[in-house]
Amino acid sequence: MSLNNKKVTGIRVLDIAEEGAKAIETMVNKVIQEMHQQKTPIIDIQVTDTNCFLILGEKNAD
């Protein structure tokens, strides 16, 4: 995914080092739901062995 023409406004980091798949799924879904309620788009997700980074963009104008 290209981040060209996207404005990064924040980041959420989830520690997934010692979590199982179901726990990770639950954590990520919770953050997605929170960001949706705040009308803040997630413009990218990056994952390492120990962390999940959710890159946040500008709030949607509604």
N, C-alpha and C positions, 0 to 999 in steps of 0.2 A: 504494500500500500504506500503510495506517495503522500508525503506530508506537505508537498508544495501547495501553496495557497491556503494552508491551514494555520491557524494561530493556536499555539499551545498555551494553555492558561493554567495548567496544573498537572499533577501526577498523583496517582494512588499506588502504593506499593503494598502487596500482600506477601507475607512470609509463608511460603509453601514448603519449606525445607523438610519438615517432619510430618506432613499431612498426607492422608490418603486421597485417592481420586474423588471420592464422594465429598469429603470435607473441602477440597479445593473447589469443586463445582459449586457447593453451597456458598462459599466465600465470594467467588466471582459473581454468581448470580445476585447476591445481596448488594454488591457494589453497583452492578448494572442497574438494578432496581432503584437504588438511591440516586444515581446519576440521572436516570430517566425522570424521577420525581422532581429533581432540581432543574430539569431541562438542560443539562450539561452533557454534550455529546462526548462519547469515548471515540477518539479518532485513531487510536492504535493500541495494540496490546503486544507487549514483549515479554517473553518468558525465559528465565534462566533455571538452573538446577534448584535454586533456593528462593527465587522471588518471581512474582508476577507484577509487571508494571503496566498500569492502565493510564494511557496518555489522554488527558482531557483537553477539550477545545472550548471555544467561546460558547456561552449559553445561547440557546435558540431564542429568537425574538418571537414571542407569541402574544 
